[in-house]
Amino acid sequence: MNATLVLPELDTNSFWRDESGFPGIYDVEHFIKTLRYDIHIVKSIPEVSSEGKTKKLKAHQIRPPRDAPLSWYTTFALEKMKQHGAIYLTPFSHRLAEEFDEPELQRLRCRVNYHALRFKPYIIEISREIVNRLRSQGHFMSIHLRFEMDMLAFAGCIDIFTPVEQKILIKYRKENFADKKLVYRERRLIGKFPLTPEEVGLILRSMGFDNSTRIYLASGELFGGDHFMKPFRALFPHLEK
């Protein structure tokens, strides 16, 4: 596309209300330096001069289709960028996840995910301190169950909940995600449901982890209340949040 990338903005409103932003979480200078031979990156939209006046370039907002192929970006998005000078792709939570035929694009994706994105030093140091404290008491396991309202609503995981809870999930889905018709009762049959805490527990037990295993839950508040956690807690009583 021969375009300049403006430093990404992180969504602060959908769920976590975290206003740290990209510069507050990631090492910006490392990000720019690592990708310097692949793409030109700037920290903000530059100003442009016209007829002796200087003003900030305004980006044209585009909502990418959820399953947009690579060709969508190199045709439609590129055309809009040429028309307006800059485009703002939002929301962009659905990354290009399909396989690429071009090894160079796959290389770039891996370089971004595993080399360019690095937490700020203070976050790395805090994480090391936490892990060292956990290890001081012996072996442990950390699990993110992903059984939270946003994930359940996004996946269309509805029919295992009470009628009241179903209304909450459907309302949240309509307000926060693209309108896509789902047959909720079929979602589980095609493997689109997140595993319930009990199912996660049964898988761990089948893998050989017994009830002496120390487990730390990394997730937020689980949807559906304690009803879904009781079976998991019965399998693994040494459970902490």
C-alpha positions in Angstrom: 0.0 0.0 0.0 3.1 2.2 0.3 1.5 3.9 3.4 2.8 5.4 6.6 1.4 3.8 9.8 0.3 6.1 12.6 0.9 4.6 16.0 -2.1 2.3 16.9 -4.8 3.5 19.3 -6.2 1.0 21.8 -9.9 0.8 22.5 -10.6 2.2 26.0 -14.4 2.1 26.2 -15.7 -1.4 25.1 -15.1 -3.4 28.3 -12.1 -2.8 30.5 -12.2 1.0 30.6 -8.4 1.0 30.5 -7.0 4.3 29.3 -3.3 3.3 29.3 -3.1 3.5 25.6 -0.5 2.0 23.3 2.4 4.2 24.6 1.4 3.3 28.2 1.7 -0.4 27.6 4.1 -1.0 24.8 7.7 0.2 24.2 7.0 2.6 21.4 10.6 3.3 20.4 11.3 -0.4 20.2 8.2 -0.9 18.1 9.2 1.8 15.6 12.9 0.7 15.5 12.1 -3.0 15.0 9.8 -2.3 12.0 11.9 0.5 10.5 12.9 -1.5 7.4 9.3 -2.7 6.9 7.1 0.3 7.3 7.4 4.0 8.2 5.7 4.7 11.5 4.8 8.1 13.1 3.5 8.8 16.5 0.6 11.0 15.3 -1.1 12.2 12.1 1.2 14.8 10.6 0.2 18.4 9.7 -0.1 19.4 6.0 0.4 22.8 4.4 -1.9 24.2 1.7 -2.0 27.8 0.4 0.2 29.0 3.2 -2.0 27.4 5.9 -1.0 24.4 8.1 -3.5 22.0 9.5 -3.7 18.5 10.9 -4.6 15.9 8.4 -8.0 14.4 9.2 -8.3 10.6 8.7 -11.4 9.2 7.0 -12.9 6.5 9.3 -13.6 3.1 7.8 -15.1 0.0 9.6 -13.3 -3.1 8.1 -15.6 -6.1 7.4 -15.0 -8.7 10.1 -13.8 -11.3 7.6 -12.2 -8.9 5.1 -9.5 -10.6 3.1 -6.1 -9.1 2.3 -7.4 -7.9 -1.0 -10.0 -5.6 0.7 -7.1 -3.6 2.2 -5.2 -3.4 -1.1 -8.2 -2.3 -3.1 -11.0 -0.6 -1.2 -9.0 0.7 1.8 -6.2 1.8 -0.5 -8.6 3.7 -2.7 -10.1 5.5 0.3 -6.6 6.4 1.5 -5.8 7.9 -1.9 -9.0 9.9 -1.8 -8.7 11.3 1.7 -5.0 11.2 2.4 -5.4 9.2 5.5 -7.8 6.4 6.8 -8.7 5.3 10.3 -9.5 1.6 10.6 -11.8 1.1 13.5 -12.7 -1.2 15.2 -9.8 -3.5 14.3 -10.0 -6.3 16.8 -10.2 -8.9 14.0 -6.7 -9.3 12.7 -5.9 -10.9 9.4 -6.0 -14.4 10.7 -6.1 -16.4 7.5 -3.1 -18.1 6.0 -1.1 -16.0 3.6 0.3 -17.4 0.3 3.1 -14.9 0.5 5.9 -15.8 2.9 7.0 -12.2 3.2 3.6 -11.2 4.7 3.7 -14.1 7.1 7.3 -13.0 8.1 6.1 -9.5 8.8 3.1 -10.7 10.8 5.4 -12.8 13.0 7.9 -10.0 13.4 5.2 -7.6 14.6 3.6 -10.1 17.0 6.8 -11.7 18.5 9.4 -9.0 18.1 8.1 -5.5 17.7 5.4 -5.6 20.4 7.2 -5.5 23.7 5.8 -4.3 27.0 7.3 -1.3 28.7 10.1 -2.0 31.1 8.1 -1.4 34.3 5.4 -3.9 33.2 8.1 -6.5 32.5 9.7 -5.9 35.9 6.3 -6.2 37.7 5.5 -9.4 35.9 8.8 -10.9 36.9 8.2 -10.0 40.5 4.8 -11.6 40.5 6.0 -14.8 38.9 8.9 -15.1 41.3 6.5 -14.7 44.3 4.2 -17.4 42.9 7.1 -19.8 42.3 8.4 -19.3 45.8 5.5 -21.5 47.0 6.2 -24.3 44.5 4.7 -25.2 41.1 1.5 -23.4 40.0 -0.8 -23.0 37.0 -2.3 -19.8 35.8 -5.5 -20.0 33.8 -7.7 -17.4 32.0 -11.1 -19.1 31.6 -12.5 -16.6 29.1 -16.0 -17.2 30.6 -16.8 -13.5 30.8 -19.7 -11.5 29.5 -17.9 -9.9 26.5 -16.4 -13.2 25.3 -19.7 -15.1 25.8 -21.7 -12.5 24.0 -19.3 -12.3 21.1 -19.3 -16.1 20.7 -23.1 -16.3 20.9 -22.9 -18.5 24.0 -26.4 -18.0 25.2 -28.6 -21.1 25.7 -26.9 -22.5 28.8 -27.9 -19.5 30.8 -31.1 -18.4 32.5 -33.7 -16.4 30.5 -32.6 -13.2 32.4 -28.9 -13.8 31.7 -29.7 -14.6 28.1 -31.3 -11.2 27.7 -28.3 -9.5 29.2 -25.9 -11.3 26.8 -28.1 -10.6 23.7 -28.4 -6.9 24.7 -24.6 -6.6 25.2 -23.9 -8.3 21.9 -26.2 -5.9 20.0 -24.6 -2.9 21.6 -21.0 -3.9 21.2 -20.5 -6.2 18.2 -21.3 -6.1 14.5 -24.8 -7.3 13.6 -24.5 -10.9 12.5 -27.3 -13.4 12.6 -26.5 -16.3 14.8 -28.5 -19.5 15.6 -27.5 -19.6 19.3 -28.6 -23.2 19.9 -26.2 -24.3 17.1 -23.1 -22.5 18.3 -22.0 -25.2 20.8 -22.5 -27.9 18.2 -20.0 -26.3 15.8 -17.4 -25.7 18.5 -18.0 -21.9 18.9 -18.7 -22.0 22.6 -16.0 -21.1 25.1 -15.4 -24.1 27.4 -17.3 -23.9 30.7 -15.1 -23.9 33.9 -16.2 -27.5 34.6 -15.1 -28.6 31.1 -11.7 -26.9 31.6 -11.4 -28.7 34.9 -12.2 -32.1 33.4 -9.6 -31.6 30.6 -6.9 -30.6 33.2 -7.7 -33.7 35.3 -7.5 -35.9 32.2 -4.1 -34.4 31.5 -2.9 -35.6 34.9 -3.3 -32.6 37.1 -4.7 -33.7 40.5 -6.6 -31.8 43.2 -3.3 -30.7 44.8 -2.5 -28.4 41.9 -2.3 -24.7 42.8 -4.3 -22.7 40.3 -4.5 -18.9 39.9 -7.4 -17.4 37.9 -6.3 -14.6 35.6 -9.8 -13.8 34.4 -12.1 -11.1 35.6 -15.6 -11.6 36.9 -17.1 -14.8 35.5 -20.5 -14.5 34.0 -23.3 -16.6 35.6 -22.0 -16.4 39.1 -20.7 -19.1 41.4 -23.0 -21.7 39.8 -20.4 -22.3 37.0 -17.4 -22.3 39.3 -18.5 -24.8 41.9 -17.6 -27.9 39.8 -14.2 -26.4 38.9 -13.5 -25.7 42.6 -14.5 -29.2 43.5 -11.9 -30.6 41.1 -9.2 -28.1 42.1 -9.8 -26.8 45.7 -6.4 -24.9 45.8 -7.8 -22.1 43.7 -7.0 -18.4 44.0 -7.9 -15.2 42.0 
